[in-house]
Amino acid sequence: METTKHTIALVDDDRNILTSVQMTLEAEGFTVRTYTDGESALQGIMARPVDLAVLDVKMPRMDGMELLQRLRTRSQLPVIFLSSKDEEVDQLMGLRLGADDYITKPFSQRLLLERIRALLRRNEASRAEASGATTGSIVVRGELSLDETRHQCLWRGRDIALTVTEFLLLKALALRPGMVKSRDQLIDAAYGENIYVDDRTIDSHIKRVRKKFRQVDEDFNQIETLYGIGYRYKEE
């Protein structure tokens, strides 16, 4: 049984999903706070921070898209996005707004549990480095600086706020400039082995990383796409 004391915010207007998923997570040792609409979830999460949030798309008062967008203006809280299989545009939009992962409905609760654990492990590793519990390093590539100990990304001295997933993807590329990373390699770097995510997930994360950099430097073009192959960080 999971012994972690992590707290999960579960946001969905379907009370059957809330109840069943809450029971599964609590049986694994998690503390779960449930919300049936985005507005109450935003207020609750801001008042009482959690370790991870699972957000549905369609909800009253404030939908999952707006909730995710508002959360991202205030924190880099790890977020898993829920969407129906026929809502591909919502999946892509969720990733572009800053979700770390998404799962389609109907979903396996064991799959959701494993995705939660994987994302929490990545986030905990980042926080441990920031607290000095592990030895981090600084990656410098021209105008780019990635400080693992602080989970800090700087471009030309200006801070770029990245989610855990975005930071790990950029780090994987920047560590070997000029070398091509396939989407499968980037999935392993950002999500870990034995976690399946769609190639579009990586593409959406890369687009969001580029957008964040171009908000501070419109000429940013260091991440190159090799169509049908993958991505690489441009050599200086």
Disulfide bonds with the S-S distance in Angstrom:
none
